[in-house]
Amino acid sequence: MQLDFQLLGTTIVPKEISKVTGISPDVELSQGERDRERNLPRQNVWSIKSKVQSEELAEHWADLEKVLEQSKESVKEVAQTGRAVLTVVVTGGKRLPSIQIPPRMSLFAGFVNAVIDIDHLQY
């Protein structure tokens, strides 16, 4: 399992998001930066991912919360210029773990108006 917080399609360029929030992201790409000819990515992308190894979403959220909480006002302002997404990525074969969304994660998602996306990847 992994948790990914993304700011997508913002009018504020990703490098500026990093400056405004004081957060170093895992992905920081402006529209067309990777491939101008194909316009990839097709929108501005700024994201951070959880780094813990766990099947408990609460542990993944705790990892991201300590980074996001200090800049939540800035994150909210940036999110208003595009969209915010919290993606729970669940990978696995036969058994898919239970997904219990922690109340503090729901509170943050509501505060920044983020969609919570559950993405099941099976091999």
C-alpha positions as CSV (number, residue, x, y, z in Angstrom):
1,M,0.0,0.0,0.0
2,Q,1.1,3.6,-0.6
3,L,-0.6,7.0,-0.1
4,D,0.1,9.7,-2.6
5,F,-1.1,13.4,-2.2
6,Q,-1.2,15.2,-5.5
7,L,-1.9,18.8,-6.7
8,L,-2.9,18.6,-10.3
9,G,-3.6,21.1,-13.0
10,T,-2.8,24.1,-10.8
11,T,-2.2,27.5,-12.3
12,I,0.7,27.8,-9.9
13,V,3.7,26.0,-11.4
14,P,5.1,23.0,-9.3
15,K,8.4,24.6,-8.5
16,E,6.6,27.6,-7.0
17,I,4.3,25.2,-5.0
18,S,7.4,23.7,-3.4
19,K,8.6,27.2,-2.5
20,V,5.2,28.4,-1.1
21,T,4.7,25.2,0.9
22,G,8.3,24.6,2.0
23,I,7.8,20.9,1.0
24,S,10.1,18.9,-1.2
25,P,7.9,16.7,-3.4
26,D,8.6,13.4,-5.0
27,V,7.2,14.6,-8.3
28,E,7.4,18.2,-9.6
29,L,6.6,18.5,-13.3
30,S,5.1,21.4,-15.2
31,Q,2.8,20.7,-18.1
32,G,4.9,19.6,-21.1
33,E,8.2,19.5,-19.1
34,R,8.9,15.8,-19.7
35,D,8.1,15.8,-23.4
36,R,7.1,19.1,-25.1
37,E,6.2,17.5,-28.4
38,R,3.6,15.2,-26.8
39,N,2.8,17.7,-24.1
40,L,3.6,15.3,-21.2
41,P,2.6,15.6,-18.6
42,R,-0.6,17.1,-19.9
43,Q,-1.1,19.2,-16.7
44,N,1.1,20.5,-13.8
45,V,1.8,17.7,-11.3
46,W,3.1,18.1,-7.8
47,S,3.0,15.1,-5.4
48,I,4.4,13.5,-2.3
49,K,4.2,9.8,-1.4
50,S,4.2,8.0,1.9
51,K,7.5,6.2,2.6
52,V,6.4,3.6,5.2
53,Q,6.0,-0.2,4.6
54,S,2.6,-1.1,6.0
55,E,-0.9,-2.4,5.1
56,E,-2.4,0.2,7.5
57,L,-3.6,3.4,5.9
58,A,-3.3,5.2,9.2
59,E,0.5,4.7,9.2
60,H,0.8,6.0,5.7
61,W,-1.4,9.0,6.6
62,A,0.8,9.7,9.7
63,D,3.8,9.8,7.4
64,L,2.3,12.4,5.1
65,E,0.4,14.3,7.7
66,K,3.6,15.3,9.5
67,V,4.8,17.0,6.2
68,L,1.4,18.4,5.0
69,E,0.0,19.7,8.3
70,Q,2.5,22.4,8.7
71,S,1.6,23.9,5.3
72,K,-2.1,23.1,5.1
73,E,-3.2,26.7,4.6
74,S,-0.7,27.1,1.6
75,V,-1.8,23.7,0.2
76,K,-5.4,24.7,0.4
77,E,-4.7,28.0,-1.5
78,V,-2.8,26.1,-4.2
79,A,-5.5,23.4,-4.5
80,Q,-8.1,26.1,-5.2
81,T,-6.3,26.8,-8.5
82,G,-6.5,23.1,-9.7
83,R,-7.4,20.0,-7.9
84,A,-6.2,17.9,-4.9
85,V,-6.2,14.2,-4.8
86,L,-5.3,11.7,-2.1
87,T,-4.7,8.4,-3.8
88,V,-4.6,5.2,-1.8
89,V,-2.7,2.7,-4.0
90,V,-3.3,-0.9,-3.0
91,T,-1.2,-3.5,-4.7
92,G,-1.3,-7.2,-4.3
93,G,-2.4,-10.5,-5.6
94,K,-5.1,-12.5,-3.8
95,R,-5.9,-10.5,-0.7
96,L,-6.8,-6.9,-0.7
97,P,-6.4,-5.3,2.7
98,S,-9.3,-3.5,4.4
99,I,-9.1,0.3,3.7
100,Q,-10.0,2.3,6.8
101,I,-9.7,6.0,6.2
102,P,-8.4,7.8,9.3
103,P,-10.6,10.7,10.6
104,R,-7.7,13.1,10.5
105,M,-7.1,12.2,6.8
106,S,-10.7,12.8,6.0
107,L,-10.5,16.1,7.9
108,F,-7.5,17.2,5.9
109,A,-9.1,16.1,2.6
110,G,-12.2,18.2,3.4
111,F,-10.1,21.2,4.4
112,V,-8.2,21.3,1.1
113,N,-11.2,19.9,-0.9
114,A,-9.3,16.8,-2.0
115,V,-10.9,13.7,-3.6
116,I,-9.9,10.4,-2.0
117,D,-9.2,7.9,-4.7
118,I,-8.8,4.2,-3.9
119,D,-6.8,2.5,-6.6
120,H,-6.5,-1.3,-6.5
121,L,-3.6,-2.6,-8.6
122,Q,-3.6,-6.4,-9.1
123,Y,-0.9,-8.4,-10.8
